[in-house]
Amino acid sequence: MNEPDWAEQARQNRERKDRIALVNRTALFETLTACGLSLVTVEFNGSGDEGQIETVTFFRDGEEIPDPGATCELVRDKGTNNEQTLEPVTMNIAIEEVAYDLLYDNHEGWQDGEGAYGDFNFDVANRTVSLSINVRFVDSQNYQTTF
């Protein structure tokens, strides 16, 4: 009986997820560029096993502008037989999905316990995403004295 190689399957799943994330990030930056945007900021906050994106703000030449209302096609992994489809989504959804993917990939559990908060900056000209995260924690100090 042939047992599945779970480590190999996990590696292949990770590679597939990384490829899809790169394709989706590229599609998002193409949409942001087509809308003439220079920067998008995303603020998030989470704790107590819940976390959410709180604001998405769009900038053109340093000036805040309303949501341009564009759509972006993202790759969707159907999870079976490596089947993938393209799905048009609003720019807000595309930005949130890219941000959540980066957050979970780099700071898994950011929403647990005391949680974390921070922001992303999508620099459209340089096609980079920077993340600033503040992780909350509870500290304790122990003192022992014998008299």
Secondary structure, DSSP 8 states (H G I E B T S, - for coil): -----HHHHHHHHHHHHHHHHHHHHHHHHHHHHHTT--EEEEEEEEETTEEEEEEEEEEETTEEE-----EEEEEEE-SSTT-EEEEEEEHHHHHHHHHHHHHHHHSTTTTSTT-EEEEEEEETTTTEEEEEEEE------------
